[in-house]
Amino acid sequence: MTLRLGLGLPQMAQYDPGHAVPEVARAAEEIGYDSVWVFERTVLPREPLEGLYGIDGVPWPDLYRACADPLVTLTLAAAVTDRVRLGSSVLVSGLHAPFPFARTLATLDAASGGRVLAGLGTGWSRDEYRAAGVTGFADRGAQLDELLDVCAAVWGPDPVAYRGAYTEIAPASVGPKPARPIPVYLAGAGGRALERVARRADGWLPAHLTGERLRAQLARLTAAAERHGRTAGALDVCLRVGAEPTGKPLPERDRPPYRGSHDQIVEDLAGAAAAGAHEVLLDVQTHCRDAAELTDRAAGLYAAVRAAGL
């Protein structure tokens, strides 16, 4: 099976979203990418409650200073494309009230002709939860479960009705409906998160894993899926990687995964595909200065991957 390729849309501080997002989205579709993707970062705290990814002492990068809203970004991309799927890796569930969130995704799916892929996770930043004011950080798992329930209700037939800890919908007509059932992909690597993927998701969104580490985590997920009466084949796997083509080979001994020459990155991607990735989201925006450079790097990587037969 050919490895599907996705491209991260430009959201970081160095990009003008009104111009960069449509330019890159159009280019991704023309190059041949299967999908375009967004992530979610909402604040760059001056005095964070914790380090990056919740690790004490790890500074937050300045590139998070002004990240474009992911749902607005996907809407801009939808307006200038016809084919690519519109994914998120990931939207942080606890930053969104479930009912309006479900309606927004339904509207975007209807408007784009059924191209939305809802990628969700609980996130890691207490600062973002505090700023959003939607739910407490300690309740993030329960809130995600309710958000998934609300989405299923809102995207289903009328009348819609739901009562939970955060949401109450009296029987009502709610539209527009999605153009087709929106697939839900979930992130996470911990025990509870993988169990939720196994129980509830159409796909899994691992991030920044080598083929060896992906294979190990996928084995855990497969076992969890089987406990819930599902097979590994029931779950799609889309791996997010921060790719950085350098133009020349790097010494293998010190080379970070997905960084180096095109041949080195392709070798890493081949390992991920062999380990079980069905799609790889290539995010190259971090080290690019503008949309033109991002597009050039995306085109070069796509050509290299396809030339290698992946």
C-alpha positions in Angstrom: 0.0 0.0 0.0 1.3 3.4 -0.9 2.1 5.6 2.1 -0.3 8.5 2.3 1.4 11.9 2.8 0.0 14.9 4.6 1.5 18.4 4.9 1.3 20.7 7.9 -0.2 24.1 7.1 1.7 27.2 8.1 0.4 28.5 11.4 3.5 29.7 13.3 4.5 33.3 14.0 6.6 33.8 10.9 3.7 33.3 8.5 0.9 35.6 7.4 -2.1 33.2 7.6 -4.3 35.1 5.2 -1.7 34.7 2.4 0.4 31.7 3.5 -2.4 29.2 4.3 -4.2 29.5 0.9 -0.8 29.4 -1.0 0.5 26.3 0.8 -2.9 24.5 0.7 -3.2 25.0 -3.0 0.3 23.9 -3.6 -0.1 20.8 -1.4 -3.0 19.7 -3.5 -1.2 20.4 -6.8 2.0 18.6 -5.7 -0.1 15.5 -4.8 -0.4 15.5 -1.0 -3.3 13.5 0.3 -4.1 15.8 3.2 -3.3 19.1 5.0 -3.1 19.4 8.7 -3.3 21.9 11.6 -2.2 21.8 15.3 -3.3 23.9 18.2 -1.3 26.2 20.5 -3.1 29.2 22.0 -0.7 31.0 24.3 3.0 31.6 24.9 3.1 32.2 28.7 5.8 34.6 29.9 6.0 32.6 33.2 4.7 29.1 32.3 3.3 26.8 34.9 5.4 24.1 33.4 7.9 23.5 30.6 7.2 22.5 27.1 5.2 19.2 26.9 4.8 19.5 30.7 8.5 18.8 31.2 10.1 21.0 33.9 12.9 23.3 32.6 12.2 22.9 28.9 11.5 26.3 27.4 8.6 27.0 25.1 9.8 28.0 21.6 9.2 31.6 20.4 7.6 30.2 17.3 4.5 29.5 19.4 4.2 33.3 20.0 1.3 33.7 17.5 0.0 30.4 16.2 -3.0 30.8 13.9 -6.3 29.3 15.1 -6.6 25.8 13.7 -10.3 25.9 12.7 -9.9 29.2 10.9 -6.8 27.8 9.2 -8.7 24.7 8.0 -11.5 26.9 6.7 -9.0 29.0 4.7 -7.5 25.7 3.2 -11.0 24.3 2.5 -11.9 27.4 0.5 -9.1 27.0 -2.0 -8.9 23.2 -2.4 -11.1 20.4 -3.8 -9.5 17.1 -2.9 -7.2 17.1 0.1 -8.5 15.9 3.4 -8.6 18.5 6.2 -7.1 17.1 9.4 -6.0 18.1 12.9 -3.1 16.7 14.9 -4.4 17.7 17.2 -7.2 19.9 18.4 -7.0 20.1 22.2 -10.5 19.0 23.4 -10.4 20.8 26.7 -10.1 24.2 25.1 -13.5 23.8 23.3 -17.0 23.7 24.6 -18.4 20.5 23.1 -21.6 21.7 21.4 -20.3 24.7 19.4 -17.2 22.6 18.6 -19.3 19.8 17.1 -21.4 22.3 15.1 -18.3 24.0 13.7 -16.8 20.7 12.5 -20.1 19.7 11.0 -20.4 22.9 9.1 -16.8 22.7 7.8 -17.4 19.1 6.6 -20.6 20.0 4.9 -19.0 23.0 3.2 -15.9 21.1 2.1 -17.8 18.1 0.6 -16.9 15.7 3.4 -13.2 16.2 3.8 -12.8 16.8 7.6 -10.8 14.4 9.8 -11.3 15.3 13.5 -8.0 14.7 15.3 -8.3 15.2 19.0 -6.2 15.0 22.2 -6.3 16.2 25.7 -3.2 18.3 25.5 -0.5 18.9 28.1 -0.5 22.7 28.9 -2.1 23.9 32.1 -1.6 27.4 30.9 -3.8 26.8 27.9 -6.5 25.2 30.0 -6.5 28.1 32.4 -6.8 30.7 29.6 -9.6 28.8 27.8 -11.7 28.5 31.0 -13.7 25.6 29.6 -12.8 22.8 31.9 -10.2 22.0 34.5 -7.0 20.3 33.6 -7.7 17.4 35.9 -11.0 16.7 34.1 -9.5 16.7 30.6 -10.1 12.9 30.0 -13.7 13.0 31.1 -14.3 16.2 29.1 -12.9 14.5 25.9 -15.2 11.5 26.4 -18.2 13.9 26.7 -17.1 15.9 23.7 -17.0 12.7 21.6 -20.5 11.8 22.8 -21.8 15.3 21.9 -20.2 15.2 18.5 -21.8 11.8 17.8 -25.2 13.2 18.8 -24.9 16.5 16.9 -23.6 14.8 13.8 -26.4 12.2 13.9 -30.1 12.4 13.1 -32.5 15.0 14.5 -33.8 15.4 17.1 -30.6 15.8 18.9 -30.7 15.4 22.7 -27.9 15.0 25.3 -27.3 15.5 29.0 -23.8 15.2 30.5 -21.6 16.9 33.0 -20.7 19.8 30.7 -23.4 19.8 28.1 -27.2 19.7 28.1 -29.1 19.7 24.8 -32.9 19.6 24.9 -34.4 17.8 21.9 -33.8 20.0 18.9 -33.0 20.2 15.3 -29.2 20.9 14.8 -27.7 21.5 11.5 -26.0 21.5 9.1 -25.1 17.9 9.2 -21.7 16.6 8.0 -21.5 15.5 4.4 -20.6 12.0 5.8 -19.7 10.5 9.1 -16.6 12.5 10.2 -13.8 10.1 11.2 -12.4 10.7 14.6 -8.7 10.2 15.3 -7.3 10.4 18.8 -3.8 11.1 20.1 -2.0 9.7 23.1 0.6 7.2 24.2 -0.3 6.6 27.9 -2.4 3.6 29.1 -5.7 5.5 29.4 -5.2 7.4 26.2 -4.5 4.2 24.2 -7.5 2.5 25.8 -9.7 5.4 24.6 -8.2 5.1 21.1 -8.9 1.4 21.1 -12.5 1.9 22.3 -13.6 5.0 20.4 -11.4 6.1 17.5 -11.3 5.5 13.8 -7.6 6.2 13.9 -4.6 6.9 16.0 -2.3 10.0 15.9 1.2 9.2 17.2 3.8 11.9 17.0 7.6 12.1 16.4 8.2 8.3 16.7 10.8 6.3 14.9 9.8 3.1 13.2 11.0 1.0 16.2 9.2 3.0 18.8 6.0 3.2 16.6 6.0 -0.6 16.3 6.3 -1.0 20.1 3.4 1.4 20.8 1.3 0.0 18.0 1.6 -3.5 19.6 0.2 -2.1 22.8 -2.6 -0.4 20.9 -3.4 -3.6 19.0 -3.6 -5.6 22.2 -6.0 -2.9 23.7 -8.1 -3.0 20.5 -8.4 -6.7 20.7 -9.6 -6.5 24.3 -12.5 -4.3 23.0 -13.4 -6.7 20.2 -11.6 -4.8 17.5 -8.7 -5.7 15.2 -5.6 -3.6 14.4 -6.9 -3.2 10.8 -9.9 -1.2 12.2 -7.6 1.6 13.2 -5.9 4.0 10.7 -2.5 5.2 11.8 -1.3 8.7 10.9 2.2 9.6 12.2 3.1 13.3 12.7 6.8 14.1 12.2 8.8 17.3 12.3 10.8 16.9 9.1 13.9 19.0 8.4 15.6 18.5 5.1 19.2 19.8 5.3 20.2 19.5 1.7 23.2 17.2 2.5 23.6 14.0 4.5 24.2 14.2 8.2 26.4 11.8 10.2 24.2 8.9 11.2 25.6 8.6 14.7 24.2 12.0 15.8 21.3 12.5 13.4 17.9 13.1 14.9 15.1 11.1 13.1 13.5 12.8 10.1 16.4 15.3 9.7 19.1 15.2 7.1 19.2 14.6 3.3 16.1 13.5 1.4 17.5 10.0 1.3 17.9 9.9 5.0 14.4 11.2 5.7 13.0 8.7 3.2 14.8 5.9 5.0 13.2 7.0 8.3 9.8 7.2 6.6 10.2 3.7 5.2 10.9 2.5 8.7 7.7 4.1 9.9 5.7 2.6 7.1 7.1 -0.9 7.8 6.2 -0.4 11.5 2.5 0.2 10.6 2.0 3.9 9.7 -0.6 4.3 6.9 -0.1 8.0 6.6 2.7 10.4 7.6 2.1 14.1 8.3 5.2 16.0 7.3 5.4 19.2 9.2 8.3 21.3 7.8 7.0 24.8 8.8 9.3 25.3 11.8 12.5 25.9 9.9 11.0 27.7 6.9 11.0 31.5 6.6 7.9 31.9 4.4 5.3 30.1 2.4 7.5 29.9 -0.7 10.3 28.1 1.2 7.8 25.7 2.9 6.3 24.9 -0.5 9.7 24.2 -2.0 10.6 21.8 0.8 7.3 20.1 0.7 7.6 19.5 -3.1 11.2 18.1 -2.7 10.2 15.7 0.0 7.1 14.5 -1.8 9.1 13.8 -5.0 11.8 12.0 -3.0 9.3 9.8 -1.2 7.4 8.8 -4.3 10.7 8.2 -6.2 11.6 5.7 -3.6 8.4 3.8 -4.2 6.8 4.6 -0.8 
